[in-house]
Amino acid sequence: MAITNKKINLVQLDQELGSQGLIADFNDPENKIIKAADGANYTEAQIEAAIEAHLAGPTAQEIYALSREQGIIKMQELGFTEEQIVALIGS
């Protein structure tokens, strides 16, 4: 088990370790708990070293949120009203 306050992309971190599986508890952003999933052969030292070297890329949720925001901005630039934007993509 490793504890960190770094930004972590768990899917990316698992891939960096070899894709055996990680589980995590991110409920406390200052004390994120990361450990090997059942059946994964990662050692605590390997997980800690991977976290140290890890530079988190954007998650799929972050990419979606950014894309959605850019889409809204573009629609506003094109003259869509707020009502039209909500009708097209929701609130």
N, C-alpha and C positions, 0 to 999 in steps of 0.2 A: 504494500500500500504506500502511495506517495501523496503528499499534501502540498498544494501550490496555490498561489494567488495569480499566476500567469493566465493570460487569455489562452484557452485551449480549444482546438478543434479536435474533438475526440476521434472522429473518423480518420482524420489526417494523421493524428498521433499514432493510432493503431496501424495504419499503413506504413508509417515510418519505422515501426517496430517489427513488421512482418505479417500483419493481418491475422493474428491469432485470436484477438478479441480483448477488449477492455471494457470495464464498467466504471461508472463514475457517479459521484454525488456532487452536484454543483449548487446545492441550495445555499451554501455560504460562499459567496464570491472570493472571500479572502482565505478560505480554507477548503479548496476543492479537493475532494478525495478521488484518487484514481488508482485502480488495481486491476490485475489480470482477471479476465473472465474465467469461469470454470473451463478447464481443458486447455487453457493457454499456458505456455511454458515460460512466460516472462518472469525474470527475477525482479525484485524490488530495485536493485541497482540499475538494471536495464531500463526500467520505467523512469527512474529518477534522472538518468543520463539523457533519455529521450526527451523528457520534459525540459531539461536544461537547454537542449539544442533546438527545441521546438519553436517555430515561428508560425503561429496560427494563421492559416488562410481563412477567408470568409466561409461561413457555413452556408448551406443551401437556403436557410431561412433568411440570413443576412443578404444574400444575393437577391432573393425574391423581394425583400423589403426595399432594397435600393432600386431594383428594376421598376417596382410599382411606383415609387416616389418619382423616379425619372419620367415614367409614363404620364403621371399626373401633371408634372411640370410641362411636358411637351404638349399635352392636351390644352393646358391653360394658355400656352404660347400660341396655339392654333385657334384660340378664341372660344373653346368649349366653356360653358357655364358650369358652376359647381353642381347644379342639378343634373346636367347632362353627364358629367364625370361620374357622379354617384350612380346614375342609371346604368352606365356602361360597366363600371368595375366594382360597384358597391361602396359602402362607407369606409 
